Amino acid sequence: MLGTVRAVPGSRAWLRRAGAALVVLGPGLLSMAGDNDAGGLLSYAATGMRFGPSLFVPLMIPLVALSFAVQEMAMRLAAATGRSFAALLRERVDRRWAVLAAVDLALTNWFSLVTEFAGMGIALAHFGVPLVVGVPAALAVVLVLATCFPYRSVERLAVGVAVTSVLFLPIAFRVHPPLADVALLPRHAGPDLGFYILATVGNAMAPWMVFFQAKAVQAKGMTVAEVPAGRWDLAAGSVLQGAVAVAVLLIAAAAPMTQGFHAATWLGRLGAPWLGDLLAVGLFDAGFVAAITVGLSSAWAVAETCTARPEQAGGWVRGVYAAGLATAAAAVLVPHLPLDLVAVGAQAASGILMPPVVGLLLVLCNERSLAQRGRNSRLANVAGAIAAAVFTLASLALLWSGPSA
């Protein structure tokens, strides 16, 4: 009898925690799942086919942990201040830093958007839709959703689509390379290894995620009291991000690259048509989610850097967002565009730009004006410093080994 009485409050407490997590669900899951965008998946595929999974699968474990730590700081900072990352850079650090960060973010994200539309176009082409039809159609759908509907409605749809990335898990289970073929060292250790390491690091954590996470938290009106529930949102996204990345590496490693990675033909190399169909659906969904999240992060950052009046930001956001999407989609239609190089290069650029972003985030999260629950702990500072060091070392690895041939 006593056990029954005690179980009820515990059950209610668990339900309250679950309900709180559902309320804040979205920014963490979207940013983490959106990080495994179409360009990221194509980059992982090229990496797995070229080098195998041995070096890169173990690398994902610490990268996902560091990504969670950085995202948690961005979430907590926005919840504590009610301001976006771009606005805080302008107001509390220096406007010049805010302008530089917004310009760098917009340029890097534009290349990422090219890979998003490339991924969606390739996926639709797998089902018989020509690229010149599929890419403009994808552009129209994304533009209508992101500019004509409230953020929360778009967020709910994008979260539902992002969950479909679990399709990569059964594919990996079906086609993964035999364990006997998984060596301790990469298949190939040429001068371009550093380039792919940096791309993997940059794919795990990109600057746009910090901007998007903080702005999405502000848009939802999340408070510091909701941060513990928000961490569950981030944790779910982190697990999904790491699992999908590992799955794609294993899928690609099952079909070693012989004459170069060709994104348009990769979907047909899995041995069974239904596997290619599932992979195409997952690739399209990844590009669709990231076209919203990556594009909005640039638009928000540029808008809040160019105008200090919130009532004027809406027009800037729509204009910058539409221009970025339209030009990126047009670039995909350029004949003979090297999609593999663009995909890997976009991730590598993200890795190079992450150290200053993490440094500025640490400065803001250690401000004395923040309430105790919003300020960084020693553990958070250590995690942030390690993240900045990892991105810096990966960039140095690229300089040491030289760019991809």
N, C-alpha and C positions, 0 to 999 in steps of 0.2 A: 504493500500500500504506500509506504513511504517512497519507494523507488518510483512508483507511478507519479506521485505528486512532484517529485524532483525533476522528472523527465519533461514535464510540460513547460516550465519556464525555459529549460535548455532548448527545447524544440522551438519555442517562440523566439528565443534569442537567435537561433540559427536561421530562422525564417526572416527575421529582421535584417540580419547581416546579408542574406541572399538577396533580399529586396533592395537593400542599399547598393549592392554590387550591380544589380540590374539597372538601377536608375543612372549610375555613372558609366555603364557599359557603352563603349563606343570609341573615344579618343585613343585609348591604349591599344585596343584590338585593331582599330583601323590603321594606326601608324605602324604597328609592328607587322600586321599582315600586308599592308600596303608596301612595306619595305621589300617584301618578296614580290616585286612588281614584274611586269613582263620582261623589262630589261634585265632585272636581277636574275630571273629564271633562265633567260638566254645566256647570261654571263656564267651562272652556275653550270649550265649544260656544256658550254664551251670548256670550262675548267675541268669538269668531270671527265669529258671525253679526251682531253689532252693529257691530264696528269693523273687521273684516277682519284679515288676517294681517300687514299691513305693519309695525306697531309691535311686535307681541307675539312674532312668530317670532324676529326678531333678539334680543329681550330674553331669550329662553330660553337662549342660548349662555352669557353670563356667569352667569346664575342657576344653571345646572347645575354650572358650575365651582365656584361658591361653595358650593353645596350639598354637593358632594363634599368640599371642604375642611373644612366644619363636621362632616360625618359622620365623616371620617377622625380628627378630634380626639376625638370621642366614642368611637370604636372603640379608639383607642390608649390613651385614659385608662382605659377599662374593662379592657383587656388588661393594663395596667401595674399597676393597683391590685387587680384582682379584685373590684371593687365596682361597683354600678350608679350612675347619675348621681344618682338621688334619695337613695341612701344617702350618697354623698359630700357632697351639699349639707347633709344633716342632721349629718354627723359633722365636716366640715372647714370649713364656711362658717357656717351658722346654721340652727337648726331652723325659725325663722320663715320664712326664705327657702324652705326645703324645703316647708313647709306652703302658702305662697303659690303656689309653682310647681305643686304638686300640685293645688290647687283650681282655678287658672287652666287647667291642662292638662285636668282632668276636664270643666270646663264647655265649653271649646272643642272637645274631642273628642266630647262628647255631640252637639253640633250636626253634627259631621262624621259621626257614626254615623247620624244621621237621614238624611243624604244617601246613606249606603251602602245602607241598606235601601230608600230611595226608588229608587236606581238598580237594585237587584236586582228590586224589585217592578215597575218599568217594563219591564225586560228580559223578565221572565216574562209580563207582560201582553201584550207584543208577540207571544208565542207562544200566547196565548189563556188564560193562567192569571189569574183575577181577582186584583186587588190584595189583597183580604181573605184570599185563600188563599195567594198567593205569598209575601207578607211573613212571616206566621207560619211557613211552611215553611222559608224561608231562615233565620229566627231559630233554629229547632230544629236545623238542620244545623250552623250555626256554633257554637251552644252545646255540642252534643254533642262536636264535634271539639275545641274549645278546652279543655273542662273534663274530658273523659274519656280523653284520649290524651296521651302525653308530648309535651313541646314539640318535640323533634326530629322526631317523626313528623308533627306538624302542620306544622312548618316545611318538610319535604320536599314535602308535598302542596301547600302554599301557593306554594312556589317553582315547582312544575310548573304551577299555575294561573296564576301571575303571568306566565309566559312567553307565555301565550296573548294577552297584550296586543299582540303583534306583528300581530294581526289588523287593527289600525287602519292599519297601513302600506299594505297593498294597497288598502284602501278609499280612503285619501288619494290614492294613485296613480291610482285610477279616477275620482274625482269632484272632484279639486282644482280651484280656480278657474283660468281661463286666465291666463297670465302677463301678458297685456295689461291685465287687470282689476286687477292688484295695483298699487295706487298707492303713492307714497312716504309718504303721510300716512294716518291712520285715516279710515275712511269718515265717522265721526261724532266730533266733538271737543267734545261737550257737557260740562256740569258733572259728569257721572258718570264721566268718563274716569279720574280719579284713583282712584275706587273700584275700577274693574276692573284698573288697574295694580297696586294694592295686593293685590288678590285673586290676580293672577298671581304676584306675588312671594311671597305667603304660601303659594300652592299649590306652588311650587318647593321651599320649605323650611319645614317646620312644626315647632313645639316637640316634638310627639310623637315625631318621628324621632330626636331626640337621646336621649330617654328609652328608646325602644325599642331603638335601636342598642346603647347601653351595656348594657342589661339582657340582650339577646340574646347579646352577646359574653360576658358573665359566665356566662350559662346554658350556653353551649357550652364554657366553660373555655378560651377562647382565650388564648394567651400573647403576650408582646411579640415573641417570635421568629416568630410567625405573622402579625404585622401586615402585612409586605410582601405575603403572599398575600391577606390580607383586603382590601388596596387594590384588587386585581384584582376582587374581589367587588363592591366599591363602584363601580369603574369600569364594570363591566357594568351595574349598576343605573342609573348616571348616564346612560349612553348610551341605555338603554331608556326612562328617564324623559323625556329630552329629545326623543327620536324620537317617542314616543307623543303628547307634548304638541303638538309641531308638526303631527303628522298630524291630531289632532282639530281644531286651529285651522283647518287647510286644509279639512278636511271640512265644518266649519260655515260657513266663508267662502264655500263654493260655493253655499250657500243663504241669501242675505242675509235678515235679519229684517225683516218688514214690520209685523206687528201684535203683536210681542212673542214672546219665546222660550217655547215650551211643550214641556217635557221629554217629556211623554207622546206627542206627535205627531212629535217630531224624527226618530225612527227610520224613519218612513214617508216622509221627504222626500228620499230619496237617489236616486230614479229607478228603482231596480231592487229587487225584493223580497229577493234574496239579499244585497244590500249591507246592507239593514236587519237581516237575520238575523245577519250577521257582527257588525255593530255592537252588537246586543243581547247576543250572547254575550260580547263584550269588555266591555260595560258591567256585566253580571252578574259576570264574573270579577273585575273591578276592585273592585266593591263587596264581594265575598266575601273577597278578600285583605285589604282595608283593614279590614273588620269584625273580623278577627282581630288585625291589627297595631295599629291605632288603639285598639281596645278594650283590648288587653293593656297598652299603654303607660300608659293611665290607671290600670288596675287595679294594675299593678306600682308606679307612683309613689305612689298613695294608700296601698297596703298597707305599703310600706317607710317612709312618712312617719308612719303611725299606730302602727306597732309596730317596735321595735328588735330583736325576737327573730325570726330567720329562720324558726324552726320554726312560728311563728304566722302568717307571711305568706301561706301557702297558702290558708287559709280566707278571709282578706281578699281575696285576688286573685279567687277564684271568686265571692265575694259581690258585690264591686264590679263585676266583669266582667258577671255575669248581670244585675244591676240596670241597668247602663248599656245593655246590648243590648236588654233587654225594654222599657224606657221609650222608647228611640229608635225601636224598631220600632212601638210603639203610636202614637207621634207621627205616623208616616207615614200612618196611617189616618185622621187628622183631615181632615175634608172641606175642600176648597179650600186646602190648604196650598201657599203659593207656593214651589215647589221651587227655581226659579231663584234667587230672592232668598236662600233659606236656603243654597244651594250657594255662591253668590258671597260671601255674608256670612261663612260659616264660613272660607273661605280668607282673607278680609280680616282676620278676627280673629286668625288664625294669624300673619299678617304683623305685626300690631301687637304681639303677644306675643314675637316672636323676639328683638329686641335685648337684653332682660335675660337671656334664656336663653343667648345667645351670649356675653354678658359674663361670666356665671357660669362658663360652660365655659372661657373664656380664663383666668379666675382659677385654676381647678382644674388646667388643663394647664400652668401656669407655677409650680406649687408646687416648692419646692426639694427636698422629700422624694421626688419622683418620680425614678426612674432616668433617665439621660441619654436613652435610647431612648424613654422615655415622655413626656418633657417637650417642650413646643412649641419648634420652631425659630423663627428670626426670620421666615421665610417664612410659616409657619403662623400666627404672630401677626398678620402683615400681612393675610393672607387673612381671618382672623376679624374683624379690625377693619373691613375693607372690607364684609364680610357684614353686620355690625351697622349700618354706615353706610347701606348700601343699604336695609335694612328700615326704618331711621329716616326716610330721605328719602321712601320710599314712603308711610309713615304721614303725613308732613307734606304730601305731595301730596294725600292724601285730605282733610286739613283745609283745604288751600288751595282745592280745587275743590268741596268739599262732597260729601255722600253721594249715592248713587244716587237718582234721582227715582222 
